[in-house]
Amino acid sequence: MRSRRAKGGRLTRDDLDDLFNEYYPRIFNYLYYRTLDRALSDDLVGTVMLNIVRKFETFDPERGNLDAWVFRIARNTLFSHFRKSKTEVDIDAVPQSVFAYEDEDALDDKGEMVRGLLEVLTDDERELIYLKYWEELSNKEIAERLGLNASTVSTHLWRANNKMRKAMPDD
């Protein structure tokens, strides 16, 4: 898309369609993975998309890629929501699923095992695992998105994988 390449470029209707089609599902999954609430994720992704459009003129491809910039906005929107809402949550009201499956009954034993393994991780570790294996990003791409260096990402991923390995049931 032409306007993505130039700093301060104006978005056309086609650009908006492309941005929406490319990022809406990915941002929704990212937010759902962190909140485990479909309605909240849908609200937040709308806010993220609006912020992308409002701030697009500030995007500078020389400072980083569009993907990292978009997910930085998503992450900041999520953190802002959590800061504003600081409400207590009834633990029984939190859904058990970790991923945004349409049909929870479709989860097999392996899905249950994966969910159990993810539960031993911290939120930050789950985010790294999500970005590495769900989004299939390289450690460098993860580092750019999270504002870390690639060796730190590598170390944290190794520790998270090791933690899950230790939690694996013996068969």
JOJOKA-V734414 format. One line per field, one symbol per residue. ss: DSSP state (~ for helix, > for strand, _ for the rest). psi: psi as a letter, one per 20 degrees, with the letter a starting at -180 (. if undefined). A space follows every 50 residues. Layout:
# JOJOKA-V734414
ss: ???
psi: ???
This chain:
# JOJOKA-V734414
ss: _~~~~_______~~~~~~~~~~~~~~~~~~~~~~~__~~~~~~~~~~~~~ ~~~~~~~~_______~~~~~~~~~~~~~~~~~~~~_____~~~_______ ___~~~__~~~~~~~~~~~___~~~~~~~~~~~~____~~~~~~~~___~ ~~~~~~~~~~~~~~~~~____
psi: pgihhppjqqprgggggggghghghggggggghhhkogggggghhggghg hgghjhiipoiiirrggggghgggghggggghghimqqpohiipqiqhrm phnhiipahhghggghhhiiqrggghgggghghgilqrhghggghikrqh hgggghgggghgghghipqp.
